[in-house]
Amino acid sequence: MHQFPYNLSELKIGDIAIIDSFTDPVMSLKLLEMGCIPGERVELVKVAPMGDPIAIHVAGYLLSLRKAEASTVLIHQIRA
């Protein structure tokens, strides 16, 4: 289990993490509007057969993100 910030695209199905920050200012605005707020708990729920996109449970709903988008979200893993 990682203790330092790493990105959302690195989670495995069932992993739970807390959003820390963002690396892309433009993408961060879109993600903030979708409930991806620093301090929010996220869980990786599904991965498409080809590995992209991924589905995360965040802010009470299921959100689908491309891996490129997920890689801009820095997290702290709390449970593998």
Biopython code that builds the backbone (N, CA, C, O; Angstrom):
import numpy as np
from Bio.PDB.StructureBuilder import StructureBuilder

atoms = [
    (1, "MET", "N", (0.851, -1.181, 0.000)),
    (1, "MET", "CA", (0.000, 0.000, 0.000)),
    (1, "MET", "C", (0.890, 1.235, 0.000)),
    (1, "MET", "O", (1.822, 1.340, 0.797)),
    (2, "HIS", "N", (0.593, 2.174, -0.905)),
    (2, "HIS", "CA", (1.344, 3.424, -0.999)),
    (2, "HIS", "C", (0.922, 4.380, 0.113)),
    (2, "HIS", "O", (-0.253, 4.422, 0.477)),
    (3, "GLN", "N", (1.857, 5.138, 0.651)),
    (3, "GLN", "CA", (1.552, 6.132, 1.660)),
    (3, "GLN", "C", (1.690, 7.552, 1.109)),
    (3, "GLN", "O", (1.078, 8.481, 1.635)),
    (4, "PHE", "N", (2.477, 7.723, 0.070)),
    (4, "PHE", "CA", (2.727, 9.034, -0.511)),
    (4, "PHE", "C", (1.741, 9.306, -1.632)),
    (4, "PHE", "O", (1.105, 8.371, -2.118)),
    (5, "PRO", "N", (1.590, 10.551, -2.057)),
    (5, "PRO", "CA", (0.661, 10.804, -3.172)),
    (5, "PRO", "C", (1.083, 10.073, -4.440)),
    (5, "PRO", "O", (2.257, 10.087, -4.810)),
    (6, "TYR", "N", (0.146, 9.448, -5.090)),
    (6, "TYR", "CA", (0.326, 8.863, -6.409)),
    (6, "TYR", "C", (-0.977, 9.065, -7.150)),
    (6, "TYR", "O", (-1.913, 9.625, -6.579)),
    (7, "ASN", "N", (-1.079, 8.635, -8.392)),
    (7, "ASN", "CA", (-2.276, 9.031, -9.134)),
    (7, "ASN", "C", (-3.357, 7.966, -9.168)),
    (7, "ASN", "O", (-3.102, 6.773, -9.005)),
    (8, "LEU", "N", (-4.570, 8.442, -9.386)),
    (8, "LEU", "CA", (-5.782, 7.627, -9.365)),
    (8, "LEU", "C", (-5.741, 6.482, -10.367)),
    (8, "LEU", "O", (-6.342, 5.434, -10.130)),
    (9, "SER", "N", (-5.051, 6.664, -11.469)),
    (9, "SER", "CA", (-5.010, 5.617, -12.495)),
    (9, "SER", "C", (-4.222, 4.388, -12.038)),
    (9, "SER", "O", (-4.255, 3.361, -12.716)),
    (10, "GLU", "N", (-3.519, 4.463, -10.913)),
    (10, "GLU", "CA", (-2.722, 3.347, -10.404)),
    (10, "GLU", "C", (-3.494, 2.403, -9.478)),
    (10, "GLU", "O", (-2.965, 1.362, -9.089)),
    (11, "LEU", "N", (-4.734, 2.745, -9.119)),
    (11, "LEU", "CA", (-5.517, 1.894, -8.224)),
    (11, "LEU", "C", (-5.901, 0.584, -8.905)),
    (11, "LEU", "O", (-5.994, 0.503, -10.130)),
    (12, "LYS", "N", (-6.120, -0.429, -8.087)),
    (12, "LYS", "CA", (-6.650, -1.717, -8.539)),
    (12, "LYS", "C", (-8.110, -1.799, -8.093)),
    (12, "LYS", "O", (-8.518, -1.081, -7.180)),
    (13, "ILE", "N", (-8.895, -2.664, -8.727)),
    (13, "ILE", "CA", (-10.306, -2.802, -8.370)),
    (13, "ILE", "C", (-10.435, -3.108, -6.877)),
    (13, "ILE", "O", (-9.771, -4.001, -6.351)),
    (14, "GLY", "N", (-11.302, -2.350, -6.212)),
    (14, "GLY", "CA", (-11.536, -2.513, -4.788)),
    (14, "GLY", "C", (-10.690, -1.609, -3.908)),
    (14, "GLY", "O", (-10.984, -1.463, -2.722)),
    (15, "ASP", "N", (-9.636, -0.992, -4.466)),
    (15, "ASP", "CA", (-8.801, -0.079, -3.684)),
    (15, "ASP", "C", (-9.578, 1.182, -3.331)),
    (15, "ASP", "O", (-10.387, 1.670, -4.120)),
    (16, "ILE", "N", (-9.324, 1.695, -2.150)),
    (16, "ILE", "CA", (-9.963, 2.921, -1.676)),
    (16, "ILE", "C", (-8.881, 3.936, -1.372)),
    (16, "ILE", "O", (-7.834, 3.594, -0.823)),
    (17, "ALA", "N", (-9.138, 5.192, -1.734)),
    (17, "ALA", "CA", (-8.150, 6.251, -1.535)),
    (17, "ALA", "C", (-8.853, 7.572, -1.237)),
    (17, "ALA", "O", (-10.074, 7.690, -1.346)),
    (18, "ILE", "N", (-8.054, 8.552, -0.860)),
    (18, "ILE", "CA", (-8.532, 9.903, -0.611)),
    (18, "ILE", "C", (-7.880, 10.829, -1.631)),
    (18, "ILE", "O", (-6.669, 10.763, -1.845)),
    (19, "ILE", "N", (-8.667, 11.683, -2.257)),
    (19, "ILE", "CA", (-8.129, 12.640, -3.227)),
    (19, "ILE", "C", (-7.286, 13.674, -2.487)),
    (19, "ILE", "O", (-7.717, 14.250, -1.488)),
    (20, "ASP", "N", (-6.082, 13.896, -2.995)),
    (20, "ASP", "CA", (-5.146, 14.840, -2.388)),
    (20, "ASP", "C", (-5.112, 16.161, -3.159)),
    (20, "ASP", "O", (-5.354, 17.225, -2.588)),
    (21, "SER", "N", (-4.810, 16.087, -4.463)),
    (21, "SER", "CA", (-4.685, 17.298, -5.284)),
    (21, "SER", "C", (-4.719, 16.912, -6.759)),
    (21, "SER", "O", (-4.976, 15.758, -7.100)),
    (22, "PHE", "N", (-4.460, 17.878, -7.625)),
    (22, "PHE", "CA", (-4.503, 17.673, -9.080)),
    (22, "PHE", "C", (-3.215, 18.193, -9.714)),
    (22, "PHE", "O", (-2.571, 19.099, -9.185)),
    (23, "THR", "N", (-2.852, 17.610, -10.848)),
    (23, "THR", "CA", (-1.647, 18.062, -11.550)),
    (23, "THR", "C", (-1.973, 18.936, -12.758)),
    (23, "THR", "O", (-1.088, 19.612, -13.284)),
    (24, "ASP", "N", (-3.224, 18.933, -13.205)),
    (24, "ASP", "CA", (-3.627, 19.696, -14.390)),
    (24, "ASP", "C", (-4.726, 20.686, -13.999)),
    (24, "ASP", "O", (-5.834, 20.268, -13.665)),
    (25, "PRO", "N", (-4.437, 21.999, -14.035)),
    (25, "PRO", "CA", (-5.431, 22.995, -13.604)),
    (25, "PRO", "C", (-6.726, 22.973, -14.415)),
    (25, "PRO", "O", (-7.804, 23.150, -13.849)),
    (26, "VAL", "N", (-6.640, 22.761, -15.716)),
    (26, "VAL", "CA", (-7.840, 22.755, -16.557)),
    (26, "VAL", "C", (-8.697, 21.535, -16.238)),
    (26, "VAL", "O", (-9.907, 21.657, -16.046)),
    (27, "MET", "N", (-8.079, 20.368, -16.182)),
    (27, "MET", "CA", (-8.819, 19.140, -15.875)),
    (27, "MET", "C", (-9.362, 19.181, -14.449)),
    (27, "MET", "O", (-10.435, 18.639, -14.182)),
    (28, "SER", "N", (-8.634, 19.816, -13.532)),
    (28, "SER", "CA", (-9.086, 19.853, -12.141)),
    (28, "SER", "C", (-10.428, 20.562, -12.005)),
    (28, "SER", "O", (-11.246, 20.162, -11.176)),
    (29, "LEU", "N", (-10.675, 21.597, -12.791)),
    (29, "LEU", "CA", (-11.972, 22.283, -12.731)),
    (29, "LEU", "C", (-13.104, 21.349, -13.124)),
    (29, "LEU", "O", (-14.152, 21.333, -12.478)),
    (30, "LYS", "N", (-12.896, 20.570, -14.180)),
    (30, "LYS", "CA", (-13.917, 19.612, -14.614)),
    (30, "LYS", "C", (-14.145, 18.544, -13.552)),
    (30, "LYS", "O", (-15.286, 18.183, -13.261)),
    (31, "LEU", "N", (-13.066, 18.043, -12.980)),
    (31, "LEU", "CA", (-13.182, 16.999, -11.963)),
    (31, "LEU", "C", (-13.829, 17.527, -10.691)),
    (31, "LEU", "O", (-14.619, 16.819, -10.067)),
    (32, "LEU", "N", (-13.513, 18.747, -10.295)),
    (32, "LEU", "CA", (-14.137, 19.352, -9.123)),
    (32, "LEU", "C", (-15.645, 19.459, -9.313)),
    (32, "LEU", "O", (-16.409, 19.206, -8.383)),
    (33, "GLU", "N", (-16.076, 19.835, -10.521)),
    (33, "GLU", "CA", (-17.502, 19.941, -10.819)),
    (33, "GLU", "C", (-18.202, 18.585, -10.746)),
    (33, "GLU", "O", (-19.410, 18.520, -10.518)),
    (34, "MET", "N", (-17.440, 17.497, -10.938)),
    (34, "MET", "CA", (-18.015, 16.151, -10.900)),
    (34, "MET", "C", (-17.889, 15.508, -9.523)),
    (34, "MET", "O", (-18.179, 14.322, -9.369)),
    (35, "GLY", "N", (-17.461, 16.275, -8.519)),
    (35, "GLY", "CA", (-17.407, 15.752, -7.156)),
    (35, "GLY", "C", (-16.060, 15.240, -6.706)),
    (35, "GLY", "O", (-15.933, 14.747, -5.586)),
    (36, "CYS", "N", (-15.048, 15.345, -7.554)),
    (36, "CYS", "CA", (-13.702, 14.910, -7.175)),
    (36, "CYS", "C", (-13.007, 16.045, -6.430)),
    (36, "CYS", "O", (-12.217, 16.798, -7.000)),
    (37, "ILE", "N", (-13.321, 16.145, -5.151)),
    (37, "ILE", "CA", (-12.844, 17.246, -4.310)),
    (37, "ILE", "C", (-11.755, 16.711, -3.380)),
    (37, "ILE", "O", (-11.894, 15.609, -2.850)),
    (38, "PRO", "N", (-10.672, 17.471, -3.172)),
    (38, "PRO", "CA", (-9.657, 17.014, -2.212)),
    (38, "PRO", "C", (-10.296, 16.655, -0.869)),
    (38, "PRO", "O", (-11.119, 17.397, -0.333)),
    (39, "GLY", "N", (-9.894, 15.496, -0.342)),
    (39, "GLY", "CA", (-10.468, 14.981, 0.896)),
    (39, "GLY", "C", (-11.586, 13.974, 0.662)),
    (39, "GLY", "O", (-11.989, 13.270, 1.588)),
    (40, "GLU", "N", (-12.089, 13.899, -0.560)),
    (40, "GLU", "CA", (-13.175, 12.965, -0.902)),
    (40, "GLU", "C", (-12.623, 11.544, -1.046)),
    (40, "GLU", "O", (-11.531, 11.340, -1.576)),
    (41, "ARG", "N", (-13.390, 10.579, -0.570)),
    (41, "ARG", "CA", (-13.040, 9.159, -0.663)),
    (41, "ARG", "C", (-13.429, 8.651, -2.048)),
    (41, "ARG", "O", (-14.509, 8.967, -2.545)),
    (42, "VAL", "N", (-12.553, 7.866, -2.671)),
    (42, "VAL", "CA", (-12.838, 7.250, -3.969)),
    (42, "VAL", "C", (-12.521, 5.757, -3.906)),
    (42, "VAL", "O", (-11.619, 5.326, -3.187)),
    (43, "GLU", "N", (-13.277, 4.986, -4.668)),
    (43, "GLU", "CA", (-13.024, 3.546, -4.767)),
    (43, "GLU", "C", (-13.066, 3.157, -6.236)),
    (43, "GLU", "O", (-13.992, 3.528, -6.957)),
    (44, "LEU", "N", (-12.060, 2.409, -6.676)),
    (44, "LEU", "CA", (-12.062, 1.910, -8.046)),
    (44, "LEU", "C", (-13.003, 0.719, -8.113)),
    (44, "LEU", "O", (-12.805, -0.277, -7.418)),
    (45, "VAL", "N", (-14.032, 0.825, -8.953)),
    (45, "VAL", "CA", (-15.076, -0.190, -9.027)),
    (45, "VAL", "C", (-14.923, -1.089, -10.250)),
    (45, "VAL", "O", (-15.069, -2.306, -10.145)),
    (46, "LYS", "N", (-14.629, -0.500, -11.408)),
    (46, "LYS", "CA", (-14.558, -1.276, -12.652)),
    (46, "LYS", "C", (-13.449, -0.743, -13.539)),
    (46, "LYS", "O", (-13.070, 0.426, -13.461)),
    (47, "VAL", "N", (-12.934, -1.635, -14.391)),
    (47, "VAL", "CA", (-11.980, -1.257, -15.430)),
    (47, "VAL", "C", (-12.477, -1.885, -16.720)),
    (47, "VAL", "O", (-12.812, -3.069, -16.745)),
    (48, "ALA", "N", (-12.526, -1.109, -17.786)),
    (48, "ALA", "CA", (-12.979, -1.630, -19.079)),
    (48, "ALA", "C", (-12.055, -2.761, -19.542)),
    (48, "ALA", "O", (-10.894, -2.813, -19.136)),
    (49, "PRO", "N", (-12.555, -3.661, -20.383)),
    (49, "PRO", "CA", (-11.761, -4.805, -20.834)),
    (49, "PRO", "C", (-10.389, -4.439, -21.418)),
    (49, "PRO", "O", (-9.429, -5.192, -21.250)),
    (50, "MET", "N", (-10.291, -3.319, -22.085)),
    (50, "MET", "CA", (-9.008, -2.906, -22.655)),
    (50, "MET", "C", (-8.220, -2.003, -21.694)),
    (50, "MET", "O", (-7.177, -1.464, -22.064)),
    (51, "GLY", "N", (-8.723, -1.840, -20.458)),
    (51, "GLY", "CA", (-8.013, -1.064, -19.450)),
    (51, "GLY", "C", (-8.378, 0.404, -19.386)),
    (51, "GLY", "O", (-7.903, 1.112, -18.499)),
    (52, "ASP", "N", (-9.205, 0.881, -20.296)),
    (52, "ASP", "CA", (-9.560, 2.298, -20.340)),
    (52, "ASP", "C", (-10.952, 2.419, -20.936)),
    (52, "ASP", "O", (-11.167, 1.888, -22.026)),
    (53, "PRO", "N", (-11.900, 3.071, -20.308)),
    (53, "PRO", "CA", (-11.826, 3.899, -19.098)),
    (53, "PRO", "C", (-11.951, 3.071, -17.821)),
    (53, "PRO", "O", (-12.065, 1.846, -17.853)),
    (54, "ILE", "N", (-11.923, 3.795, -16.688)),
    (54, "ILE", "CA", (-12.140, 3.188, -15.385)),
    (54, "ILE", "C", (-13.394, 3.805, -14.774)),
    (54, "ILE", "O", (-13.815, 4.894, -15.163)),
    (55, "ALA", "N", (-13.985, 3.099, -13.816)),
    (55, "ALA", "CA", (-15.161, 3.622, -13.113)),
    (55, "ALA", "C", (-14.827, 3.708, -11.634)),
    (55, "ALA", "O", (-14.372, 2.737, -11.029)),
    (56, "ILE", "N", (-15.059, 4.890, -11.058)),
    (56, "ILE", "CA", (-14.805, 5.082, -9.627)),
    (56, "ILE", "C", (-16.100, 5.476, -8.931)),
    (56, "ILE", "O", (-16.977, 6.110, -9.517)),
    (57, "HIS", "N", (-16.192, 5.088, -7.681)),
    (57, "HIS", "CA", (-17.310, 5.527, -6.843)),
    (57, "HIS", "C", (-16.810, 6.747, -6.086)),
    (57, "HIS", "O", (-15.857, 6.651, -5.312)),
    (58, "VAL", "N", (-17.442, 7.891, -6.303)),
    (58, "VAL", "CA", (-17.036, 9.146, -5.661)),
    (58, "VAL", "C", (-18.281, 9.995, -5.438)),
    (58, "VAL", "O", (-19.164, 10.043, -6.294)),
    (59, "ALA", "N", (-18.353, 10.659, -4.299)),
    (59, "ALA", "CA", (-19.450, 11.593, -3.994)),
    (59, "ALA", "C", (-20.830, 10.966, -4.171)),
    (59, "ALA", "O", (-21.780, 11.652, -4.549)),
    (60, "GLY", "N", (-20.945, 9.672, -3.901)),
    (60, "GLY", "CA", (-22.237, 9.008, -3.945)),
    (60, "GLY", "C", (-22.689, 8.519, -5.307)),
    (60, "GLY", "O", (-23.833, 8.086, -5.451)),
    (61, "TYR", "N", (-21.831, 8.576, -6.304)),
    (61, "TYR", "CA", (-22.227, 8.050, -7.619)),
    (61, "TYR", "C", (-21.036, 7.426, -8.325)),
    (61, "TYR", "O", (-19.900, 7.548, -7.868)),
    (62, "LEU", "N", (-21.302, 6.752, -9.448)),
    (62, "LEU", "CA", (-20.278, 6.097, -10.246)),
    (62, "LEU", "C", (-19.841, 7.038, -11.362)),
    (62, "LEU", "O", (-20.668, 7.522, -12.134)),
    (63, "LEU", "N", (-18.544, 7.295, -11.443)),
    (63, "LEU", "CA", (-17.983, 8.218, -12.428)),
    (63, "LEU", "C", (-17.003, 7.463, -13.306)),
    (63, "LEU", "O", (-16.117, 6.769, -12.807)),
    (64, "SER", "N", (-17.163, 7.600, -14.612)),
    (64, "SER", "CA", (-16.258, 6.974, -15.564)),
    (64, "SER", "C", (-15.231, 8.005, -16.015)),
    (64, "SER", "O", (-15.580, 9.119, -16.403)),
    (65, "LEU", "N", (-13.952, 7.615, -15.957)),
    (65, "LEU", "CA", (-12.858, 8.508, -16.355)),
    (65, "LEU", "C", (-11.900, 7.786, -17.280)),
    (65, "LEU", "O", (-11.671, 6.585, -17.138)),
    (66, "ARG", "N", (-11.345, 8.518, -18.227)),
    (66, "ARG", "CA", (-10.255, 7.973, -19.024)),
    (66, "ARG", "C", (-9.023, 7.893, -18.122)),
    (66, "ARG", "O", (-8.901, 8.663, -17.169)),
    (67, "LYS", "N", (-8.114, 6.969, -18.419)),
    (67, "LYS", "CA", (-6.891, 6.841, -17.619)),
    (67, "LYS", "C", (-6.092, 8.137, -17.642)),
    (67, "LYS", "O", (-5.490, 8.499, -16.631)),
    (68, "ALA", "N", (-6.071, 8.843, -18.765)),
    (68, "ALA", "CA", (-5.338, 10.109, -18.856)),
    (68, "ALA", "C", (-5.912, 11.136, -17.882)),
    (68, "ALA", "O", (-5.166, 11.901, -17.272)),
    (69, "GLU", "N", (-7.241, 11.151, -17.738)),
    (69, "GLU", "CA", (-7.882, 12.065, -16.784)),
    (69, "GLU", "C", (-7.567, 11.636, -15.350)),
    (69, "GLU", "O", (-7.239, 12.469, -14.505)),
    (70, "ALA", "N", (-7.669, 10.338, -15.084)),
    (70, "ALA", "CA", (-7.410, 9.820, -13.741)),
    (70, "ALA", "C", (-5.962, 10.051, -13.313)),
    (70, "ALA", "O", (-5.683, 10.203, -12.123)),
    (71, "SER", "N", (-5.054, 10.077, -14.261)),
    (71, "SER", "CA", (-3.643, 10.267, -13.914)),
    (71, "SER", "C", (-3.344, 11.680, -13.427)),
    (71, "SER", "O", (-2.261, 11.931, -12.899)),
    (72, "THR", "N", (-4.284, 12.606, -13.594)),
    (72, "THR", "CA", (-4.083, 13.977, -13.113)),
    (72, "THR", "C", (-4.553, 14.161, -11.672)),
    (72, "THR", "O", (-4.394, 15.239, -11.100)),
    (73, "VAL", "N", (-5.135, 13.101, -11.080)),
    (73, "VAL", "CA", (-5.646, 13.163, -9.710)),
    (73, "VAL", "C", (-4.646, 12.476, -8.774)),
    (73, "VAL", "O", (-4.423, 11.270, -8.878)),
    (74, "LEU", "N", (-4.049, 13.242, -7.864)),
    (74, "LEU", "CA", (-3.128, 12.677, -6.886)),
    (74, "LEU", "C", (-3.918, 12.231, -5.666)),
    (74, "LEU", "O", (-4.807, 12.938, -5.192)),
    (75, "ILE", "N", (-3.578, 11.036, -5.160)),
    (75, "ILE", "CA", (-4.331, 10.435, -4.056)),
    (75, "ILE", "C", (-3.398, 9.863, -2.995)),
    (75, "ILE", "O", (-2.196, 9.710, -3.211)),
    (76, "HIS", "N", (-3.989, 9.552, -1.843)),
    (76, "HIS", "CA", (-3.347, 8.761, -0.796)),
    (76, "HIS", "C", (-4.209, 7.517, -0.628)),
    (76, "HIS", "O", (-5.395, 7.627, -0.317)),
    (77, "GLN", "N", (-3.637, 6.351, -0.826)),
    (77, "GLN", "CA", (-4.409, 5.111, -0.662)),
    (77, "GLN", "C", (-4.626, 4.828, 0.807)),
    (77, "GLN", "O", (-3.705, 4.952, 1.614)),
    (78, "ILE", "N", (-5.860, 4.442, 1.159)),
    (78, "ILE", "CA", (-6.138, 4.113, 2.553)),
    (78, "ILE", "C", (-6.441, 2.633, 2.749)),
    (78, "ILE", "O", (-6.331, 2.122, 3.864)),
    (79, "ARG", "N", (-6.827, 1.931, 1.662)),
    (79, "ARG", "CA", (-7.086, 0.493, 1.774)),
    (79, "ARG", "C", (-6.905, -0.178, 0.427)),
    (79, "ARG", "O", (-7.401, 0.296, -0.595)),
    (80, "ALA", "N", (-6.192, -1.280, 0.446)),
    (80, "ALA", "CA", (-5.997, -2.060, -0.793)),
    (80, "ALA", "C", (-6.988, -3.200, -0.814)),
    (80, "ALA", "O", (-7.005, -3.986, -1.761)),
]
sb = StructureBuilder()
sb.init_structure("model")
sb.init_model(0)
sb.init_chain("A")
sb.init_seg("    ")
for serial, (resi, resn, name, xyz) in enumerate(atoms, 1):
    if name == "N":
        sb.init_residue(resn, " ", resi, " ")
    sb.init_atom(name, np.array(xyz, "f"), 0.0, 1.0, " ", f" {name:<3s}", serial, name[0])
structure = sb.get_structure()
